[in-house]
Amino acid sequence: MTPLRIGIVEDELLVARNISILLQKMGYTALKPVRNYTDALKMISTESPDLLLLDIIIEGDKDGIQLAETINSQFHIPFVFLTANSDEATIQRAKAVRPSAYLLKPFYEKDLYTSIEIAFNNFNLHLSPAATAKAEPAKPKDFIFIKEGSAFQKVLLNNIMVIESEHVYLHVHTMEKTFMIRSKLEEFMGNYPQLQLIRVHRSFAINLAYLDSIDQLHVVVGGRHIPVSKNYRQELLNSIDTIK
């Protein structure tokens, strides 16, 4: 399981160090903090963070809001402003670059955690073809894009065979390879009802199109043995035609 990689842009070394400690305590990977616009762009290009924490007042001629403008135009990753600035002029400038969250210093650990989780989740829902915030209902797409490294890879929904849950992450097993996303199993199944996904275990859902066989303890999906629990077995049998 790969934790979120979070970049920190903060020119006060003690503050940056404390943020790094908090992130590691919460289970994230904290990248080495940077202090200015130029170093931040280098860090984004070389380290491919999943999310950024930006102070607005940073070292150099360009501030965090100008950095956010460049992030929006070139990198398209979520960012959260961590700042002591709450004046009207700063807030109006910050609103224009559409931060995923705006957290005032000093902040509590739980507030930082909540801001990161909501920011990352909402950003990826916005990117997903399954996003529903549209004026008219959209025709269901037959593909999604899943982030892998610094790029988003196209995945055909019909190629998904098994979804495996591990804490707050999902392993999406396709015919060709396995991807990992940050989501709950129920949420993923609800977002893509066009898939013939059915739960067979607390940690597994399968695509019925790839179901090969069923016994008392397992199902075989595309040659892969998946545990089936007693609580879900009858629902699975009710979803298919069986002949005795």
C-alpha positions in Angstrom: 0.0 0.0 0.0 1.5 3.3 -1.1 0.6 6.3 1.2 -0.1 9.8 -0.3 3.1 11.7 -1.2 2.7 15.3 0.1 4.8 18.2 -0.9 5.4 21.1 1.5 6.1 24.7 0.4 7.0 26.6 3.5 9.8 29.1 4.2 9.9 28.8 8.0 12.1 25.8 8.7 10.6 25.0 12.1 7.1 25.1 10.8 8.0 23.0 7.8 9.6 20.4 10.1 6.6 20.3 12.3 4.3 19.8 9.4 6.5 16.9 8.1 6.3 15.2 11.5 2.5 15.5 11.6 2.2 14.1 8.1 4.4 11.1 8.9 2.4 10.6 12.1 -0.8 10.5 10.1 0.6 7.9 7.7 1.5 10.1 4.7 4.9 10.4 3.0 6.2 13.9 3.6 8.5 15.0 0.8 11.5 17.3 1.7 10.1 20.8 2.2 11.0 23.6 -0.2 11.0 27.4 0.5 10.4 29.2 -2.8 8.6 29.2 -6.2 11.5 27.8 -8.2 12.4 24.9 -5.8 8.7 24.1 -5.6 8.4 23.6 -9.4 11.5 21.4 -9.3 10.1 19.3 -6.5 6.8 18.8 -8.3 8.6 17.8 -11.5 11.0 15.3 -9.9 9.0 14.0 -7.0 5.4 13.9 -8.4 3.5 14.6 -5.2 -0.1 13.6 -4.9 -1.0 16.8 -3.1 0.7 20.1 -2.0 0.6 22.1 1.2 1.4 25.7 0.3 2.1 28.7 2.5 1.1 32.0 0.8 4.0 34.0 2.0 7.1 32.2 0.8 10.7 33.1 0.1 11.4 35.0 -3.2 9.6 37.3 -5.5 6.7 35.0 -6.2 4.2 34.0 -3.5 2.2 30.8 -3.0 -0.8 32.1 -4.9 1.4 32.7 -8.0 2.8 29.2 -7.5 -0.8 27.9 -7.4 -1.5 29.6 -10.7 1.4 27.7 -12.3 0.3 24.4 -10.7 -3.2 24.8 -12.2 -1.8 25.5 -15.7 1.0 23.0 -15.8 0.6 20.2 -13.2 -3.1 19.8 -12.3 -2.7 18.4 -8.8 -4.6 19.4 -5.6 -3.2 21.9 -3.2 -4.1 23.2 0.2 -3.2 26.7 1.5 -1.7 26.7 5.0 -1.3 30.3 6.0 -1.6 32.9 8.7 -3.2 35.4 6.2 -6.9 35.9 6.5 -7.3 39.4 5.2 -9.9 40.1 2.6 -7.5 40.9 -0.3 -5.5 37.7 0.3 -8.6 35.5 0.5 -10.0 37.0 -2.8 -6.7 36.3 -4.6 -6.6 32.8 -3.1 -10.2 32.1 -4.3 -9.2 32.9 -7.8 -6.8 29.9 -8.0 -9.4 27.5 -6.6 -7.5 25.8 -3.7 -8.9 22.5 -2.5 -8.8 23.8 1.0 -7.7 26.9 3.0 -6.4 26.2 6.5 -5.4 29.0 8.9 -2.3 28.7 11.1 -2.1 27.6 13.8 -4.2 24.5 13.1 -5.0 21.2 14.8 -3.7 17.8 13.6 -7.3 16.6 12.9 -8.0 19.7 10.8 -5.0 19.1 8.7 -5.9 15.5 8.2 -9.5 16.4 7.3 -8.4 19.0 4.8 -6.0 16.6 3.1 -8.4 13.8 2.8 -11.3 15.9 1.5 -9.1 17.8 -0.8 -7.6 14.7 -2.4 -11.0 12.9 -2.7 -12.8 15.9 -4.2 -10.1 16.6 -6.6 -10.1 13.1 -8.0 -13.9 12.9 -8.1 -13.8 16.1 -10.2 -11.3 14.4 -12.6 -13.3 11.2 -12.8 -15.6 10.6 -15.7 -18.1 9.4 -13.1 -18.5 12.9 -11.6 -22.1 13.8 -11.5 -22.1 17.6 -11.0 -23.4 18.4 -14.5 -26.5 20.2 -15.7 -27.8 17.2 -17.6 -27.3 13.5 -17.0 -24.3 12.2 -18.9 -24.1 8.9 -20.7 -22.1 6.4 -18.6 -18.5 6.2 -19.8 -16.9 2.9 -20.6 -13.5 4.0 -19.2 -11.8 5.8 -16.3 -8.4 7.4 -15.8 -6.3 6.1 -12.8 -3.3 8.0 -11.6 0.0 6.0 -11.9 3.1 7.9 -11.1 2.9 11.4 -12.6 0.4 10.4 -15.4 -3.2 9.2 -15.6 -3.7 5.9 -17.3 -6.8 5.0 -19.3 -8.6 1.9 -18.0 -11.5 0.2 -19.8 -14.2 -0.6 -17.2 -15.0 -3.9 -19.0 -11.4 -5.0 -18.4 -11.8 -4.8 -14.6 -12.1 -8.3 -13.1 -11.6 -7.9 -9.4 -11.7 -5.0 -6.9 -9.7 -5.7 -3.7 -10.1 -3.5 -0.6 -7.2 -2.8 1.8 -8.0 -0.1 4.4 -8.7 3.1 2.5 -7.2 1.8 -0.7 -8.4 -0.4 -3.5 -6.4 -2.7 -5.8 -8.1 -2.6 -9.2 -7.2 -5.8 -11.0 -7.7 -5.7 -14.7 -6.9 -8.2 -17.5 -3.5 -6.6 -18.0 -2.3 -5.1 -14.7 -3.2 -3.9 -11.2 -3.8 -0.3 -10.2 -4.2 1.2 -6.8 -6.6 4.0 -5.9 -7.7 5.7 -2.7 -11.3 4.9 -2.3 -13.8 2.7 -0.4 -15.2 -0.4 -2.1 -18.8 0.7 -1.6 -18.0 4.1 -3.1 -16.4 2.6 -6.2 -19.2 0.2 -6.8 -21.7 3.0 -6.5 -19.8 5.3 -8.9 -19.8 2.7 -11.7 -23.1 0.8 -11.6 -22.7 -0.1 -15.3 -20.1 -2.7 -14.2 -21.5 -6.1 -13.2 -19.7 -5.9 -9.8 -21.0 -8.0 -6.9 -19.6 -8.3 -3.4 -18.3 -11.8 -2.5 -16.3 -10.9 0.6 -15.8 -8.0 2.9 -12.6 -7.2 0.9 -13.5 -8.3 -2.6 -16.0 -7.5 -5.4 -15.9 -9.3 -8.7 -17.0 -8.6 -12.2 -19.6 -11.3 -13.1 -18.5 -11.3 -16.7 -15.2 -13.0 -15.6 -16.7 -15.5 -13.1 -15.5 -19.0 -14.0 -16.6 -21.1 -11.1 -18.0 -21.2 -7.5 -17.4 -23.6 -4.6 -18.1 -23.4 -0.9 -15.1 -21.2 -0.1 -13.9 -19.6 -3.3 -14.8 -18.2 -6.6 -12.5 -18.3 -9.6 -12.4 -15.1 -11.6 -10.2 -15.0 -14.7 -8.2 -17.8 -13.3 -7.7 -16.1 -9.9 -9.0 -17.7 -6.7 -11.0 -15.2 -4.6 -12.4 -16.0 -1.1 -16.2 -16.0 -0.9 -17.8 -15.5 2.5 -21.0 -17.1 3.8 -22.7 -13.7 4.1 -22.3 -13.0 0.4 -22.5 -16.4 -1.2 -26.3 -16.6 -1.5 -26.5 -13.1 -3.0 -24.0 -14.2 -5.6 -25.9 -17.4 -6.4 -29.1 -15.3 -6.8 -27.3 -13.1 -9.3 -26.5 -15.9 -11.8 -28.4 -18.8 -13.5 -27.5 -22.1 -12.0 -28.6 -25.6 -13.2 -28.4 -28.7 -10.9 
